[in-house]
Amino acid sequence: MWPGISPACARWLAEETPILGIGVETVGTDAGAAHGFDPPFPCHSHLLGAGKYGLTQLRNLGRLPARGAVLVAAPLPIAGGSGSPCRVLALVDR
């Protein structure tokens, strides 16, 4: 199993913050045991339900500054799909 965001945190991120989405290094935005949470899969329920996106399987997130990076996420134009592979770039000042 892998770590993830609690249901309360997912709700807070969706309803109380101006974020556009979240990105994680793990295989999914929800914790590995999220099927047993209330609600199940809270990132999908709250964040995606609020029109915010989730990026998974990212690398080197620890190398990004806490603030100020600009992410560019370029998904494939898959019509009618629920997701897509994408190339994600982080632009940072040096």
Backbone as XML, in Angstrom:
<?xml version="1.0"?>
<chain id="A" units="angstrom">
  <residue number="1" name="MET">
    <atom name="N" x="0.839" y="-1.188" z="0.000"/>
    <atom name="CA" x="0.000" y="0.000" z="0.000"/>
    <atom name="C" x="0.879" y="1.245" z="0.000"/>
  </residue>
  <residue number="2" name="TRP">
    <atom name="N" x="0.313" y="2.347" z="-0.423"/>
    <atom name="CA" x="1.062" y="3.590" z="-0.484"/>
    <atom name="C" x="0.316" y="4.671" z="0.293"/>
  </residue>
  <residue number="3" name="PRO">
    <atom name="N" x="1.036" y="5.728" z="0.697"/>
    <atom name="CA" x="0.401" y="6.810" z="1.467"/>
    <atom name="C" x="-0.515" y="7.645" z="0.588"/>
  </residue>
  <residue number="4" name="GLY">
    <atom name="N" x="-1.298" y="8.485" z="1.225"/>
    <atom name="CA" x="-2.194" y="9.345" z="0.463"/>
    <atom name="C" x="-2.831" y="10.401" z="1.334"/>
  </residue>
  <residue number="5" name="ILE">
    <atom name="N" x="-3.731" y="11.131" z="0.750"/>
    <atom name="CA" x="-4.406" y="12.254" z="1.400"/>
    <atom name="C" x="-5.644" y="11.747" z="2.135"/>
  </residue>
  <residue number="6" name="SER">
    <atom name="N" x="-5.859" y="12.265" z="3.334"/>
    <atom name="CA" x="-7.017" y="11.852" z="4.122"/>
    <atom name="C" x="-8.298" y="12.419" z="3.503"/>
  </residue>
  <residue number="7" name="PRO">
    <atom name="N" x="-9.445" y="11.825" z="3.830"/>
    <atom name="CA" x="-10.710" y="12.372" z="3.324"/>
    <atom name="C" x="-10.918" y="13.833" z="3.720"/>
  </residue>
  <residue number="8" name="ALA">
    <atom name="N" x="-10.578" y="14.191" z="4.963"/>
    <atom name="CA" x="-10.761" y="15.576" z="5.415"/>
    <atom name="C" x="-9.862" y="16.525" z="4.635"/>
  </residue>
  <residue number="9" name="CYS">
    <atom name="N" x="-8.638" y="16.113" z="4.378"/>
    <atom name="CA" x="-7.706" y="16.957" z="3.615"/>
    <atom name="C" x="-8.166" y="17.091" z="2.167"/>
  </residue>
  <residue number="10" name="ALA">
    <atom name="N" x="-8.628" y="16.009" z="1.564"/>
    <atom name="CA" x="-9.113" y="16.068" z="0.183"/>
    <atom name="C" x="-10.292" y="17.031" z="0.069"/>
  </residue>
  <residue number="11" name="ARG">
    <atom name="N" x="-11.181" y="16.997" z="1.021"/>
    <atom name="CA" x="-12.336" y="17.907" z="1.017"/>
    <atom name="C" x="-11.873" y="19.351" z="1.172"/>
  </residue>
  <residue number="12" name="TRP">
    <atom name="N" x="-10.931" y="19.581" z="2.108"/>
    <atom name="CA" x="-10.417" y="20.930" z="2.334"/>
    <atom name="C" x="-9.728" y="21.461" z="1.074"/>
  </residue>
  <residue number="13" name="LEU">
    <atom name="N" x="-8.888" y="20.625" z="0.442"/>
    <atom name="CA" x="-8.211" y="21.044" z="-0.790"/>
    <atom name="C" x="-9.212" y="21.386" z="-1.885"/>
  </residue>
  <residue number="14" name="ALA">
    <atom name="N" x="-10.280" y="20.617" z="-1.977"/>
    <atom name="CA" x="-11.284" y="20.831" z="-3.024"/>
    <atom name="C" x="-12.140" y="22.063" z="-2.768"/>
  </residue>
  <residue number="15" name="GLU">
    <atom name="N" x="-12.494" y="22.289" z="-1.514"/>
    <atom name="CA" x="-13.479" y="23.322" z="-1.199"/>
    <atom name="C" x="-12.894" y="24.633" z="-0.687"/>
  </residue>
  <residue number="16" name="GLU">
    <atom name="N" x="-11.726" y="24.588" z="-0.070"/>
    <atom name="CA" x="-11.227" y="25.768" z="0.637"/>
    <atom name="C" x="-9.949" y="26.368" z="0.055"/>
  </residue>
  <residue number="17" name="THR">
    <atom name="N" x="-9.356" y="25.749" z="-0.942"/>
    <atom name="CA" x="-8.102" y="26.270" z="-1.478"/>
    <atom name="C" x="-8.255" y="26.624" z="-2.958"/>
  </residue>
  <residue number="18" name="PRO">
    <atom name="N" x="-7.393" y="27.504" z="-3.439"/>
    <atom name="CA" x="-7.469" y="27.903" z="-4.850"/>
    <atom name="C" x="-6.656" y="26.999" z="-5.786"/>
  </residue>
  <residue number="19" name="ILE">
    <atom name="N" x="-6.212" y="25.837" z="-5.313"/>
    <atom name="CA" x="-5.385" y="24.982" z="-6.163"/>
    <atom name="C" x="-6.173" y="24.526" z="-7.386"/>
  </residue>
  <residue number="20" name="LEU">
    <atom name="N" x="-5.442" y="24.239" z="-8.442"/>
    <atom name="CA" x="-6.053" y="23.705" z="-9.662"/>
    <atom name="C" x="-6.046" y="22.185" z="-9.663"/>
  </residue>
  <residue number="21" name="GLY">
    <atom name="N" x="-5.098" y="21.589" z="-8.920"/>
    <atom name="CA" x="-4.974" y="20.147" z="-8.872"/>
    <atom name="C" x="-3.835" y="19.743" z="-7.966"/>
  </residue>
  <residue number="22" name="ILE">
    <atom name="N" x="-3.570" y="18.433" z="-7.925"/>
    <atom name="CA" x="-2.472" y="17.911" z="-7.119"/>
    <atom name="C" x="-1.636" y="16.961" z="-7.966"/>
  </residue>
  <residue number="23" name="GLY">
    <atom name="N" x="-0.398" y="16.780" z="-7.554"/>
    <atom name="CA" x="0.484" y="15.829" z="-8.206"/>
    <atom name="C" x="1.173" y="14.979" z="-7.155"/>
  </residue>
  <residue number="24" name="VAL">
    <atom name="N" x="1.305" y="13.695" z="-7.418"/>
    <atom name="CA" x="1.905" y="12.760" z="-6.462"/>
    <atom name="C" x="2.877" y="11.826" z="-7.184"/>
  </residue>
  <residue number="25" name="GLU">
    <atom name="N" x="3.793" y="11.259" z="-6.417"/>
    <atom name="CA" x="4.739" y="10.299" z="-6.978"/>
    <atom name="C" x="4.161" y="8.893" z="-7.045"/>
  </residue>
  <residue number="26" name="THR">
    <atom name="N" x="3.096" y="8.640" z="-6.309"/>
    <atom name="CA" x="2.527" y="7.300" z="-6.230"/>
    <atom name="C" x="1.678" y="6.974" z="-7.458"/>
  </residue>
  <residue number="27" name="VAL">
    <atom name="N" x="1.191" y="5.742" z="-7.502"/>
    <atom name="CA" x="0.438" y="5.259" z="-8.650"/>
    <atom name="C" x="-0.967" y="5.866" z="-8.734"/>
  </residue>
  <residue number="28" name="GLY">
    <atom name="N" x="-1.445" y="6.452" z="-7.654"/>
    <atom name="CA" x="-2.765" y="7.076" z="-7.656"/>
    <atom name="C" x="-2.805" y="8.251" z="-6.710"/>
  </residue>
  <residue number="29" name="THR">
    <atom name="N" x="-3.754" y="9.149" z="-6.903"/>
    <atom name="CA" x="-3.882" y="10.295" z="-6.002"/>
    <atom name="C" x="-4.425" y="9.894" z="-4.645"/>
  </residue>
  <residue number="30" name="ASP">
    <atom name="N" x="-5.163" y="8.811" z="-4.580"/>
    <atom name="CA" x="-5.696" y="8.317" z="-3.314"/>
    <atom name="C" x="-4.734" y="7.319" z="-2.681"/>
  </residue>
  <residue number="31" name="ALA">
    <atom name="N" x="-4.836" y="7.175" z="-1.379"/>
    <atom name="CA" x="-4.025" y="6.197" z="-0.652"/>
    <atom name="C" x="-4.371" y="4.786" z="-1.111"/>
  </residue>
  <residue number="32" name="GLY">
    <atom name="N" x="-3.454" y="3.864" z="-0.897"/>
    <atom name="CA" x="-3.678" y="2.488" z="-1.310"/>
    <atom name="C" x="-4.870" y="1.833" z="-0.629"/>
  </residue>
  <residue number="33" name="ALA">
    <atom name="N" x="-5.227" y="2.312" z="0.563"/>
    <atom name="CA" x="-6.372" y="1.758" z="1.292"/>
    <atom name="C" x="-7.614" y="2.637" z="1.153"/>
  </residue>
  <residue number="34" name="ALA">
    <atom name="N" x="-7.634" y="3.542" z="0.177"/>
    <atom name="CA" x="-8.713" y="4.522" z="0.051"/>
    <atom name="C" x="-10.071" y="3.908" z="-0.248"/>
  </residue>
  <residue number="35" name="HIS">
    <atom name="N" x="-10.105" y="2.665" z="-0.711"/>
    <atom name="CA" x="-11.406" y="2.032" z="-0.971"/>
    <atom name="C" x="-12.195" y="1.857" z="0.325"/>
  </residue>
  <residue number="36" name="GLY">
    <atom name="N" x="-11.497" y="1.851" z="1.476"/>
    <atom name="CA" x="-12.170" y="1.703" z="2.765"/>
    <atom name="C" x="-12.428" y="3.021" z="3.472"/>
  </residue>
  <residue number="37" name="PHE">
    <atom name="N" x="-12.091" y="4.150" z="2.863"/>
    <atom name="CA" x="-12.317" y="5.465" z="3.468"/>
    <atom name="C" x="-13.783" y="5.860" z="3.307"/>
  </residue>
  <residue number="38" name="ASP">
    <atom name="N" x="-14.161" y="6.920" z="4.029"/>
    <atom name="CA" x="-15.510" y="7.465" z="3.914"/>
    <atom name="C" x="-15.395" y="8.922" z="3.505"/>
  </residue>
  <residue number="39" name="PRO">
    <atom name="N" x="-15.645" y="9.297" z="2.272"/>
    <atom name="CA" x="-16.090" y="8.456" z="1.162"/>
    <atom name="C" x="-14.927" y="7.657" z="0.584"/>
  </residue>
  <residue number="40" name="PRO">
    <atom name="N" x="-15.234" y="6.577" z="-0.116"/>
    <atom name="CA" x="-14.163" y="5.844" z="-0.789"/>
    <atom name="C" x="-13.482" y="6.745" z="-1.821"/>
  </residue>
  <residue number="41" name="PHE">
    <atom name="N" x="-12.177" y="6.592" z="-1.946"/>
    <atom name="CA" x="-11.385" y="7.353" z="-2.911"/>
    <atom name="C" x="-11.677" y="8.854" z="-2.829"/>
  </residue>
  <residue number="42" name="PRO">
    <atom name="N" x="-11.338" y="9.478" z="-1.681"/>
    <atom name="CA" x="-11.712" y="10.878" z="-1.448"/>
    <atom name="C" x="-11.106" y="11.868" z="-2.438"/>
  </residue>
  <residue number="43" name="CYS">
    <atom name="N" x="-9.908" y="11.622" z="-2.948"/>
    <atom name="CA" x="-9.351" y="12.557" z="-3.945"/>
    <atom name="C" x="-10.205" y="12.544" z="-5.191"/>
  </residue>
  <residue number="44" name="HIS">
    <atom name="N" x="-10.607" y="11.356" z="-5.620"/>
    <atom name="CA" x="-11.478" y="11.282" z="-6.790"/>
    <atom name="C" x="-12.832" y="11.918" z="-6.485"/>
  </residue>
  <residue number="45" name="SER">
    <atom name="N" x="-13.375" y="11.642" z="-5.324"/>
    <atom name="CA" x="-14.694" y="12.182" z="-4.974"/>
    <atom name="C" x="-14.670" y="13.697" z="-4.848"/>
  </residue>
  <residue number="46" name="HIS">
    <atom name="N" x="-13.739" y="14.218" z="-4.053"/>
    <atom name="CA" x="-13.743" y="15.650" z="-3.757"/>
    <atom name="C" x="-13.009" y="16.481" z="-4.806"/>
  </residue>
  <residue number="47" name="LEU">
    <atom name="N" x="-11.753" y="16.151" z="-5.070"/>
    <atom name="CA" x="-10.955" y="16.986" z="-5.975"/>
    <atom name="C" x="-11.444" y="16.906" z="-7.412"/>
  </residue>
  <residue number="48" name="LEU">
    <atom name="N" x="-11.548" y="15.700" z="-7.938"/>
    <atom name="CA" x="-12.003" y="15.588" z="-9.324"/>
    <atom name="C" x="-13.454" y="16.027" z="-9.453"/>
  </residue>
  <residue number="49" name="GLY">
    <atom name="N" x="-14.236" y="15.790" z="-8.407"/>
    <atom name="CA" x="-15.630" y="16.241" z="-8.402"/>
    <atom name="C" x="-15.759" y="17.753" z="-8.409"/>
  </residue>
  <residue number="50" name="ALA">
    <atom name="N" x="-14.698" y="18.448" z="-7.959"/>
    <atom name="CA" x="-14.701" y="19.911" z="-7.952"/>
    <atom name="C" x="-14.033" y="20.473" z="-9.209"/>
  </residue>
  <residue number="51" name="GLY">
    <atom name="N" x="-13.742" y="19.602" z="-10.179"/>
    <atom name="CA" x="-13.145" y="20.055" z="-11.421"/>
    <atom name="C" x="-11.642" y="20.283" z="-11.347"/>
  </residue>
  <residue number="52" name="LYS">
    <atom name="N" x="-11.006" y="19.760" z="-10.295"/>
    <atom name="CA" x="-9.556" y="19.887" z="-10.147"/>
    <atom name="C" x="-8.913" y="18.610" z="-10.667"/>
  </residue>
  <residue number="53" name="TYR">
    <atom name="N" x="-7.677" y="18.681" z="-11.091"/>
    <atom name="CA" x="-7.034" y="17.529" z="-11.709"/>
    <atom name="C" x="-6.112" y="16.804" z="-10.742"/>
  </residue>
  <residue number="54" name="GLY">
    <atom name="N" x="-5.717" y="15.607" z="-11.103"/>
    <atom name="CA" x="-4.743" y="14.829" z="-10.346"/>
    <atom name="C" x="-3.703" y="14.248" z="-11.281"/>
  </residue>
  <residue number="55" name="LEU">
    <atom name="N" x="-2.433" y="14.462" z="-10.970"/>
    <atom name="CA" x="-1.328" y="13.910" z="-11.750"/>
    <atom name="C" x="-0.630" y="12.851" z="-10.901"/>
  </residue>
  <residue number="56" name="THR">
    <atom name="N" x="-0.372" y="11.700" z="-11.476"/>
    <atom name="CA" x="0.238" y="10.605" z="-10.724"/>
    <atom name="C" x="1.550" y="10.163" z="-11.366"/>
  </residue>
  <residue number="57" name="GLN">
    <atom name="N" x="2.301" y="9.398" z="-10.607"/>
    <atom name="CA" x="3.556" y="8.796" z="-11.037"/>
    <atom name="C" x="4.561" y="9.841" z="-11.508"/>
  </residue>
  <residue number="58" name="LEU">
    <atom name="N" x="4.607" y="10.963" z="-10.779"/>
    <atom name="CA" x="5.578" y="12.002" z="-11.074"/>
    <atom name="C" x="6.904" y="11.656" z="-10.410"/>
  </residue>
  <residue number="59" name="ARG">
    <atom name="N" x="7.990" y="12.237" z="-10.881"/>
    <atom name="CA" x="9.319" y="11.975" z="-10.324"/>
    <atom name="C" x="9.952" y="13.273" z="-9.852"/>
  </residue>
  <residue number="60" name="ASN">
    <atom name="N" x="10.851" y="13.126" z="-8.893"/>
    <atom name="CA" x="11.690" y="14.225" z="-8.420"/>
    <atom name="C" x="10.912" y="15.397" z="-7.821"/>
  </residue>
  <residue number="61" name="LEU">
    <atom name="N" x="9.774" y="15.136" z="-7.230"/>
    <atom name="CA" x="9.001" y="16.216" z="-6.626"/>
    <atom name="C" x="9.762" y="16.879" z="-5.489"/>
  </residue>
  <residue number="62" name="GLY">
    <atom name="N" x="10.600" y="16.134" z="-4.794"/>
    <atom name="CA" x="11.396" y="16.682" z="-3.702"/>
    <atom name="C" x="12.422" y="17.703" z="-4.168"/>
  </residue>
  <residue number="63" name="ARG">
    <atom name="N" x="12.715" y="17.748" z="-5.435"/>
    <atom name="CA" x="13.667" y="18.716" z="-5.976"/>
    <atom name="C" x="13.016" y="20.057" z="-6.320"/>
  </residue>
  <residue number="64" name="LEU">
    <atom name="N" x="11.689" y="20.122" z="-6.244"/>
    <atom name="CA" x="10.983" y="21.367" z="-6.549"/>
    <atom name="C" x="10.963" y="22.281" z="-5.334"/>
  </residue>
  <residue number="65" name="PRO">
    <atom name="N" x="10.961" y="23.608" z="-5.560"/>
    <atom name="CA" x="10.812" y="24.526" z="-4.431"/>
    <atom name="C" x="9.398" y="24.413" z="-3.858"/>
  </residue>
  <residue number="66" name="ALA">
    <atom name="N" x="9.248" y="24.785" z="-2.598"/>
    <atom name="CA" x="7.928" y="24.732" z="-1.957"/>
    <atom name="C" x="6.931" y="25.652" z="-2.653"/>
  </residue>
  <residue number="67" name="ARG">
    <atom name="N" x="7.420" y="26.731" z="-3.242"/>
    <atom name="CA" x="6.568" y="27.685" z="-3.964"/>
    <atom name="C" x="7.293" y="28.174" z="-5.201"/>
  </residue>
  <residue number="68" name="GLY">
    <atom name="N" x="6.527" y="28.526" z="-6.197"/>
    <atom name="CA" x="7.100" y="29.221" z="-7.333"/>
    <atom name="C" x="7.347" y="28.404" z="-8.587"/>
  </residue>
  <residue number="69" name="ALA">
    <atom name="N" x="7.203" y="27.108" z="-8.540"/>
    <atom name="CA" x="7.378" y="26.313" z="-9.751"/>
    <atom name="C" x="6.125" y="26.442" z="-10.620"/>
  </residue>
  <residue number="70" name="VAL">
    <atom name="N" x="6.323" y="26.418" z="-11.903"/>
    <atom name="CA" x="5.204" y="26.414" z="-12.854"/>
    <atom name="C" x="5.202" y="25.039" z="-13.515"/>
  </residue>
  <residue number="71" name="LEU">
    <atom name="N" x="4.076" y="24.345" z="-13.430"/>
    <atom name="CA" x="3.961" y="23.028" z="-14.055"/>
    <atom name="C" x="3.271" y="23.141" z="-15.401"/>
  </residue>
  <residue number="72" name="VAL">
    <atom name="N" x="3.790" y="22.394" z="-16.346"/>
    <atom name="CA" x="3.175" y="22.281" z="-17.662"/>
    <atom name="C" x="2.826" y="20.809" z="-17.837"/>
  </residue>
  <residue number="73" name="ALA">
    <atom name="N" x="1.543" y="20.506" z="-17.968"/>
    <atom name="CA" x="1.090" y="19.125" z="-18.140"/>
    <atom name="C" x="0.425" y="19.019" z="-19.505"/>
  </residue>
  <residue number="74" name="ALA">
    <atom name="N" x="1.021" y="18.216" z="-20.367"/>
    <atom name="CA" x="0.523" y="18.087" z="-21.736"/>
    <atom name="C" x="-0.054" y="16.682" z="-21.955"/>
  </residue>
  <residue number="75" name="PRO">
    <atom name="N" x="-1.370" y="16.512" z="-21.761"/>
    <atom name="CA" x="-1.982" y="15.196" z="-21.965"/>
    <atom name="C" x="-2.220" y="14.906" z="-23.438"/>
  </residue>
  <residue number="76" name="LEU">
    <atom name="N" x="-2.388" y="13.634" z="-23.739"/>
    <atom name="CA" x="-2.792" y="13.239" z="-25.080"/>
    <atom name="C" x="-4.276" y="13.558" z="-25.265"/>
  </residue>
  <residue number="77" name="PRO">
    <atom name="N" x="-4.697" y="13.976" z="-26.426"/>
    <atom name="CA" x="-6.104" y="14.327" z="-26.651"/>
    <atom name="C" x="-6.965" y="13.075" z="-26.882"/>
  </residue>
  <residue number="78" name="ILE">
    <atom name="N" x="-7.285" y="12.376" z="-25.813"/>
    <atom name="CA" x="-8.095" y="11.166" z="-25.903"/>
    <atom name="C" x="-9.564" y="11.557" z="-25.757"/>
  </residue>
  <residue number="79" name="ALA">
    <atom name="N" x="-10.341" y="11.377" z="-26.788"/>
    <atom name="CA" x="-11.755" y="11.741" z="-26.755"/>
    <atom name="C" x="-12.550" y="10.704" z="-25.979"/>
  </residue>
  <residue number="80" name="GLY">
    <atom name="N" x="-13.364" y="11.177" z="-25.042"/>
    <atom name="CA" x="-14.247" y="10.306" z="-24.293"/>
    <atom name="C" x="-13.563" y="9.495" z="-23.202"/>
  </residue>
  <residue number="81" name="GLY">
    <atom name="N" x="-12.284" y="9.739" z="-22.948"/>
    <atom name="CA" x="-11.564" y="8.988" z="-21.921"/>
    <atom name="C" x="-11.684" y="9.640" z="-20.557"/>
  </residue>
  <residue number="82" name="SER">
    <atom name="N" x="-11.344" y="8.885" z="-19.530"/>
    <atom name="CA" x="-11.382" y="9.436" z="-18.178"/>
    <atom name="C" x="-9.999" y="9.862" z="-17.701"/>
  </residue>
  <residue number="83" name="GLY">
    <atom name="N" x="-8.983" y="9.680" z="-18.514"/>
    <atom name="CA" x="-7.629" y="10.070" z="-18.160"/>
    <atom name="C" x="-6.732" y="9.942" z="-19.368"/>
  </residue>
  <residue number="84" name="SER">
    <atom name="N" x="-5.473" y="10.298" z="-19.181"/>
    <atom name="CA" x="-4.534" y="10.251" z="-20.301"/>
    <atom name="C" x="-3.113" y="10.256" z="-19.774"/>
  </residue>
  <residue number="85" name="PRO">
    <atom name="N" x="-2.203" y="9.560" z="-20.450"/>
    <atom name="CA" x="-0.795" y="9.765" z="-20.138"/>
    <atom name="C" x="-0.435" y="11.212" z="-20.502"/>
  </residue>
  <residue number="86" name="CYS">
    <atom name="N" x="0.514" y="11.799" z="-19.783"/>
    <atom name="CA" x="0.927" y="13.149" z="-20.143"/>
    <atom name="C" x="2.396" y="13.369" z="-19.808"/>
  </residue>
  <residue number="87" name="ARG">
    <atom name="N" x="2.985" y="14.310" z="-20.457"/>
    <atom name="CA" x="4.353" y="14.744" z="-20.165"/>
    <atom name="C" x="4.216" y="15.950" z="-19.238"/>
  </residue>
  <residue number="88" name="VAL">
    <atom name="N" x="4.865" y="15.891" z="-18.074"/>
    <atom name="CA" x="4.790" y="16.977" z="-17.098"/>
    <atom name="C" x="6.163" y="17.583" z="-16.933"/>
  </residue>
  <residue number="89" name="LEU">
    <atom name="N" x="6.242" y="18.883" z="-17.092"/>
    <atom name="CA" x="7.484" y="19.633" z="-16.924"/>
    <atom name="C" x="7.305" y="20.638" z="-15.799"/>
  </residue>
  <residue number="90" name="ALA">
    <atom name="N" x="8.350" y="20.835" z="-14.995"/>
    <atom name="CA" x="8.337" y="21.858" z="-13.960"/>
    <atom name="C" x="9.351" y="22.926" z="-14.339"/>
  </residue>
  <residue number="91" name="LEU">
    <atom name="N" x="8.902" y="24.155" z="-14.402"/>
    <atom name="CA" x="9.763" y="25.280" z="-14.711"/>
    <atom name="C" x="10.079" y="26.018" z="-13.413"/>
  </residue>
  <residue number="92" name="VAL">
    <atom name="N" x="11.363" y="26.165" z="-13.115"/>
    <atom name="CA" x="11.789" y="26.809" z="-11.867"/>
    <atom name="C" x="12.867" y="27.840" z="-12.170"/>
  </residue>
  <residue number="93" name="ASP">
    <atom name="N" x="12.931" y="28.879" z="-11.324"/>
    <atom name="CA" x="14.021" y="29.855" z="-11.419"/>
    <atom name="C" x="15.300" y="29.221" z="-10.919"/>
  </residue>
  <residue number="94" name="ARG">
    <atom name="N" x="16.398" y="29.593" z="-11.512"/>
    <atom name="CA" x="17.711" y="29.122" z="-11.039"/>
    <atom name="C" x="18.447" y="30.243" z="-10.395"/>
  </residue>
</chain>
